[in-house]
Amino acid sequence: MIWFISGGAFALGAVVGLLAASRLHVSPSKIRVLEKQIRQLQDNHSEYRESVSDHFSITAELVQHMTESYRDVYQHLASGAQDLCSGEVASKLLPAESDAVFETSSDPEETNPLAPPRDYAAKQSPDQKGALSEDFGLDKTAPVNDEDITLSQSK
């Protein structure tokens, strides 16, 4: 009887294995189709990356041309103001030969007025106590009593 059950289990396992293999078996034509799709997607991605790169390259050139045009317009207005307007109006504008409006400052404080917060307080002199000092802002002339503390806490 054990031989019969063992043979039946072996036969059943072989049938289930063959069915699973036939379902999971991938034909070479399907592999070729999938490889073709992968190549096509890679080509599309490469074209897209080139397109984005070209777009930003052209945008950078256009912004540069726009900046140069703005500089030319500003210089024209400044020279016209100096020639045609009173000294008060002309003094508000930079001289026509100056590109000071377009020059960048070497001082980072001037170029970026929004500086990140500092983790220290600026001192007026080296002898001054800093904000992180234990006695910063405390008045040493008036002694502090324990009664004053308990009265202020109970209010």
For each residue, the residues with C-beta under 8 A, 3 or more apart:
1: 4 5
2: 5 6
3: 6 7
4: 1 7 8
5: 1 2 8 9
6: 2 3 9 10
7: 3 4 10 11
8: 4 5 11 12
9: 5 6 12 13
10: 6 7 13 14
11: 7 8 14 15
12: 8 9 15 16
13: 9 10 16 17
14: 10 11 17 18
15: 11 12 18 19
16: 12 13 19 20
17: 13 14 20 21
18: 14 15 21 22
19: 15 16 22 23
20: 16 17 23 24
21: 17 18 24 25
22: 18 19 25
23: 19 20
24: 20 21
25: 21 22
26: 30 31
27: 30 31
28: 31 32
29: 32 33
30: 26 27 33 34
31: 26 27 28 34 35
32: 28 29 35 36
33: 29 30 36 37
34: 30 31 37 38
35: 31 32 38 39
36: 32 33 39 40
37: 33 34 40 41
38: 34 35 41 42
39: 35 36 42 43
40: 36 37 43 44
41: 37 38 44 45
42: 38 39 45 46
43: 39 40 46 47
44: 40 41 47 48
45: 41 42 48 49
46: 42 43 49 50
47: 43 44 50 51
48: 44 45 51 52
49: 45 46 52 53
50: 46 47 53 54
51: 47 48 54 55
52: 48 49 55 56
53: 49 50 56 57
54: 50 51 57 58
55: 51 52 58 59
56: 52 53 59 60
57: 53 54 60 61
58: 54 55 61 62
59: 55 56 62 63
60: 56 57 63 64
61: 57 58 64 65
62: 58 59 65 66
63: 59 60 66 67
64: 60 61 67 68
65: 61 62 68 69
66: 62 63 69 70
67: 63 64 70 71 102
68: 64 65 71 72
69: 65 66 72 73
70: 66 67 73 74
71: 67 68 74 75 99 101 102
72: 68 69 75 76
73: 69 70 76 77
74: 70 71 77 78 101
75: 71 72 78 79 96 97
76: 72 73 79 80 96
77: 73 74 80 81 93
78: 74 75 81 82 90 93 94 95 96
79: 75 76 82 83 96
80: 76 77 83 84 85
81: 77 78 84 85 89 90 92 93
82: 78 79 85 90 93 95 96
83: 79 80
84: 80 81
85: 80 81 82 88 89 90
86: 89 90
87: 90 91
88: 85 91 92
89: 81 85 86 92 93
90: 78 81 82 85 86 87 93
91: 87 88
92: 81 88 89
93: 77 78 81 82 89 90
94: 78 98 100 101
95: 78 82 98
96: 75 76 78 79 82
97: 75
98: 94 95 101
99: 71 102 103
100: 94 103
101: 71 74 94 98
102: 67 71 99
103: 99 100
104: 111
105: 110 111
106:
107: 110 111
108: 111 112
109: 112 113 115
110: 105 107 113
111: 104 105 107 108
112: 108 109 115
113: 109 110
114:
115: 109 112 118
116:
117:
118: 115 121 122
119:
120: 130 131 132
121: 118 130 131 132
122: 118
123: 126 128 130
124: 128
125: 128
126: 123
127:
128: 123 124 125
129: 133 135 136
130: 120 121 123 133 136
131: 120 121 136
132: 120 121 136
133: 129 130 136
134:
135: 129 138 140
136: 129 130 131 132 133
137:
138: 135
139: 142
140: 135
141:
142: 139
143:
144: 148 149
145: 148 149
146: 149 150
147: 150 151
148: 144 145 151 152
149: 144 145 146 152 153
150: 146 147 153 154
151: 147 148 154 155
152: 148 149 155
153: 149 150
154: 150 151
155: 151 152
